[in-house]
Amino acid sequence: MNISVIGSGYVGLVTGACFAEFGNNVVCVDKDADRIEALESGRIPFFEPGLGGLVERVTKAGRLQFSTDLSKSIRESLVVFIAVGTPQSNDGSADLSFVLQVASSVAENLNGYKVVVTKSTVPAGTGRKIRRVIQENKTENHDFSVASNPEFLREGSAIEDFMRPNRVVIGAEDEASAAILKDLYRPLYLLETPIVVTDVVTAEVIKYASNAFLATKISYINEMADLCEAVGADVHIVARGMGLDQRIGSKFLHPGPGYGGSCFPKDTRAVSQLARDHGVDLRVVDAVIDSNTRRTESMLTKIATALDGNLEGRTIAMLGLTFKPNTDDLRESPAVAVLQGILASGSVVRVFDPQGMTQAFRDEVTDVQFCDNEYDAAAGAECLVVATEWNQFRGLDLERLQGQMSSPLIVDLRNVFDPETMRSSGFRYVGVGR
């Protein structure tokens, strides 16, 4: 099947490469000529484990191509996936301008029946807007279908999530488009992957409802961690006791400095604004947003308390910048928020992250000392803050680490280390909810 994926960012590139792996002919399109040139040269513009090898394999097989020619790609495709950005507007809602620009291009190049599918996270009712734009602007009288196929990709494990998903959600307005999209996912039938077929607006809501619920679990366990600290309980045992209940589940019950990234912050705010636009009060979601916003200050207080209440003039090492491990994504990272708070308090900060110390970030945050490795970051530090749970941080040489620091204090915002091991190794150790 001939597919075009409009937008070659994280979602678009992963989607295009995986559909090519399924045996389809895919063109990934982007208006950024430099990005397309990089992809044609085999350079992936962001870090995602396994993606580089997959792109190389399907490109060599001739099933994946890259282009800036949007019109040609639309004309030559049966299915057009829209995977462009939906940035946050000033009021918190999703900005659909890029999505509707693609819809206009589809209208101008509609030379036969096509299925136009949103992969981008979009608010309920976007499918109707896309249909209206195409219907009002199409230059030839051909039928088309609008569908929704939301992505549920976790950064750091996106390939696995696409190839072995918990479910596939297809929102279709007619049987023809539903059949075409189900056929695209036929390789998953051997895995008995559940395929949820519904109408377009319901599929759009499923995506927002899922992300808002996961954000709720994160904020909930963070607040339980605060309670555990106050009463002397261990949040990890609490989370395990909760998670073994199949009605609750163990995923996303890991306390820390809050959620971040490109999805949860933006999507919770967007669904909250969507609800207000329709006269609905999402009190739980609004409370989650507020709880997560307050989390940074809570983490800064924890660090300051460990340093006798004063951050000014202190030398602090920070391990981790990205919002989660196995990605280079700094968008709305709680680690970056904590870093900025420490800097604002007058501390000297030495930082190491395996992937997050991009040149763009170095240029933006010039008052940070970027280091070559964990031990370099710890040199002369009065406190070491673990802000992102990269696996390589778990196996640190504790004796070497202590030898680098001026004071053996660790504030572990991700509970990477075992408290008793750290204390028996001579560290003062502060975790979250323990």
N, C-alpha and C positions, 0 to 999 in steps of 0.2 A: 504494500500500500504506500502511496506517495503522501508524505506528511511534511508540513512546514511548521517550525516552531519559531514564533516571533518573539525575540528577546533571548539573548544568549548569556544571561546572567546565571546565577546559581540554579534556579528552578529550570530555566529553559535548556541549559546545557546538559544537566543531568537527565532531563526528560528526553531530549533528542538522542543522546548517546544510548540510553537504555532502550528506547523504541527501535533504534538501529540494531542493537544487539538482538532484539526480537525478530529481526529479519526484514524490517521495513526500510524504505528509502526515505531518508530524512534530510531536510535542509534546515539548518539553524541560521536564523537571520538576525542581524543587529545593525542599527544605524551607525554604530561606532566602528569606523573603518579600522582603527588601530586594534581593536579587540578581535575583529575578524581576521586580520592579518596575523595576529598572534596565534589564534586558534589554527589557522591553516599551517602555521609553522610548528604546531605541536605544543605550544605554550599555553597552559591553563592559567587564566587570570586570577585564580583564587585557589586556596588549598582545600582539597577534599580527597581523603584517602581512596585510592583505587581508580579515581576518575581519569587521570592521565593515561593509564594503561588501557582503559576501556575506550577512550576517545581514539587513541592511536590504532587500536585493533579494528574498530568499525570504520574508521577513515580509510585505512589501507584496504579494507574489504570493499570499499566503494559505496557503502550504505549511508555514510554520514558526510555531508558537505556543509560548507559555511559560505554565507553570502551577505552582501549589503543590499541586494536587489529584491526589495520587498514585493514589488509588483509581479516579477517573474515567478517567485516562489509561490505566491498565492495562485496564480494561473495554472501552475503545474501540479497543484496539490488537491487531493480530495478532502483532507482534514487539515484545518489550520488551527493550531494551538496558540493561544494568546498567553504569553508568559512574561509580559513587560511589568515594570514596577508600578505599584500602587502606593506611592508615598503618602505620608500623613499630611492632611491639610491643617490649617491653623486651628480649626475647631475640633480636631481629633479624628475627623472622618477620613475615609480613603479617597485619595485623588484619582479619579478614573480617566483623566485626560489622555494618558498614553493608551489605555485600553480602547477608548472611543476613537482615537486616531487610527489604530489598527482596524477597527470596524469600518471606518471610512475608506481605508485602502482596500479592504475586502470588497466593499460596494463598487469601487472603481474598477476592480479587476475580476468581477464575478462573471466568468466565462462558461459556467456550468454548475451543476449541483455541488455544494460544498457543505461540510460540517464545520462550524466555527465554534471552538471550544475554549472556555476560560480555564487556564491552569493557575493564573494569578489568583491570589486571595482577594475576593471582591464581595461587597455587601449585597444582601438580598435585593433583587430587582435589577441587578446589572445585566442579566441576560435579556430582559425586556428592553433595556436601553440599547444594547447591541443590535437586537432585532430591528428596532425602530431606525437606528442610524443606517443600517444596511438597506432596509426597505425603502427609505426615503432618498437614498443617494445612489442606488445601483444603476448602472448605465445600460445593462442588458437584462432582459426579463427571464431570469433563471431562478429556480427554487433553491433554497438553502435552509439549513437547520442551525439553531443555536443550542449549545449544550454546555454543561459544567462538569469538569472532572478535576476537583480540587486535589492538590498534592498534600501528602503527609510525610514529607521528607525531613529527617533530622540531620542537621549539619554534623558531619563526622561519620555518618553511617548511611548516607543517602542512597548509595548503590544498593546496599542490602535492603533498604526500605522499599525501593522501587521493585526490586526483583523478588522480594519475599514480603509483600505487604500484609498487614493485618486485614485489610479490606480495600476494595476499590469502589469509589463512589462515582456513579454516573447519573447526572441530571440531564434528562433528554425531554424534548417537547414532542417527539414522534418516534414511532417504532423503527424507522429507517436509521436515524442517527444513533439510537440506542444499540441497534444491531452492529453498526460499523464500529462503535467504540468498544463493544464487548469483543468483537473480533480482534481488535488491536491488543487486547489483553488475553487472548487465547492461550499464550504460553503459560499463563498462571493457572490454568485449569488443572494441570497435573498436580499442583500444590493444593488444590481445593480451596483456593483463595475466595472468600465470600465477595460477591459482586452485588453491591447495593444499587439498584436502578430506581430512580425516582424522578420527580419533576425538577426543573432547573432551579427554582427558588429554594426548594428544600435542600438540594445539594449545596447551594451557596451558604445556607444557614448551618449545615452540618460542619463545615470547615470552621466557621467562627465559634460555634458552640463547643467544638472539640478543643480548640486552642484556649478558649476562656476557661474551660473546666480544668485543663492541665495546669494553667496558671494558678487557678484556685487551689489545687493540691499543693503546689509549691509554696504559696503564701500561707496556707494552713499549717503545713509542717514547720515553717519558719516561726510562726507564732507559738506552736506547741514547743519548739525548741526554747523559746524565751521562758515559757512556763516551766519546762524541765530544769532550766538553770535556777529558777527562783525556788523550786521545791526540792532540788537535789536528785532529780531523776535523769536517766540517760535517754535522749531522744532517739538514738539508734535502736535501742530495744523497744521503745514505744512504737517507732515506725514499723519495726518487724512484726510486733504484735498486732498492729493494725493491718499491715499488708497481707498477712496470711488469711485474713477474711476476704474471700473471693468477691464479695460485694464492693470491696475497697481496692484491693490490688496493691502491689508493692512499688509500682513505678511512680516516679516523681514525688517520692516521699523522702527526699534527701535535703536536709537543712543547709542553708548557706546564705550568701549575701543578696539573694533575690534573683528573679528571672531577668533575662535580657535577650539580646539577639534581634533579628529582623522580624520575628513573628509575634511573640507573646505581647511585648509592650504595645506594638502598633495595632495588633488585632483586638486586644481588650479595649483599647481606647476607641477603635473604630466601631466595634459592636455596641459599646456604650452610647456613642453618638447616634448610631443607627436607631437604637431603641428610643432615644429622646426624640428623634425626628418623627417617630411613629407614636409618640405619646406613651411609651412604655418605660417604666422605671426598673432598671436592672441593679438592684441594691447590692446583691452579692458581688457582681462584677465590679461595680464602683468601689466596694470595700476592698476588693483584691488589688485594684489599681492603687488605692491609697496606701494599703499595707506595703506593697512593693516599693512605692516611692519613699516611704519612711525607713525602709530597710537599710539604705546607705548610711543614714545618720546613726542607726543602731550599731552598725559595724564600726563606724568611726569612734563611737563611744567606747566600744569594746577595746579597740586598739589603744585609745587614750588612757583608759583605766589601767590597762596592763603596764603603761608607761607612767604610772603615778599621776595621771590626769593632765599631762602636759606633752603636747606634740611639737611645740615650737623649738626649732634648733636641733631636733633629734635626727639621727640618721637611721632610716628605715629601709630594709630590703623588701621588695615585693616580687613574688613568684607568680606570674600569670597576668595576662591582660585580656585575653579573648573571653567571650561570654561563656564558653565551654571548651573542653579540650577537643583536639582533632579538627580544628578549624582556625582560620586566620581572621575571623569575623569579630570586629570590635564594636559593631553597632549596638548601642545601648547596653554595653557590657557593664555589669555591676562592678567588675574589677576596675574598670576605667573610672567609674563614678567614685569608688573608694580612693583610687589614686589621686583624683582631682581634689577630693576632700582633704587628704593628707597634705598635699602641696599647699592648699589654701591655709592650712594650720601652721605653715612655716617650717615644715620638715624638709630634710634632704632625702630624696628617694632614689634608690638604686634598683633597677628593674631588669628582670629577665623573663622572656616568654619565647617558646620554641618557634612560634609562627606569627605572633602578633606585633612584633617590633618592625612593622613595615616602615618604609621610608616616609610615606605620607604622614604616619603617626609621629615619627621622629621630628619631622618638620613642624608639625602642629604643636607638639608638647616639648618645647626646647629646654625647659628647666628640669628635666629628668635625666639621670645618668643611666644610659642603656648599657647593659653588661653582656659579656660573652657567654656566660653560663651561670648556673645557680650559685656556685661558690664565689665567683667574681662579684655577684650581686650582694652576697652576704658579707663581703670584706668590710670590716669596721662598723657593721650595723648593730644598733642597740636592740633591734626587734626585726624579726623576719615574718612577713605576712604572706600566707599562702592564699591566693585569691582565685586561682583556677586549678582544677584537679587534674593536671596533666599526669599521665602514668609515670613519666620519668622522675617526677618529684617524689614518688612513693619510695624509691630505692636510694635515697640520698645517703652518702657516707656521713653519718651523724657526728663522728669524731672529727672529721675534716671540716664539717659545717661549723661545729662549735669553735674550732680553732680559728676560723675566719672572723667570727663575730666578736664584738667588744662586750656583748652581754648575751647570755644564752636564753633568749626569750623568743618563743614562737607563738604567733596568733594565727591559728589555722581556721580560716573562714570556710573551708570545704571539708573539714574533718578527715583530711588525708591520712594523718598519722594516728597511731594508737597512743592514747594518753599515757598509759603506764610505761610503755617503751620509751617515750620521750622523757618522762620524768626520771626513769632509771638511768637514762643516758646523760643526765645532768642538765636538762632543759627545764625552764619554766614554761609550761604549756597551757595555752588557752584555746579551747575549741568552741563549738557552737552547740548549745543544748546538752552539754555533757558535764 
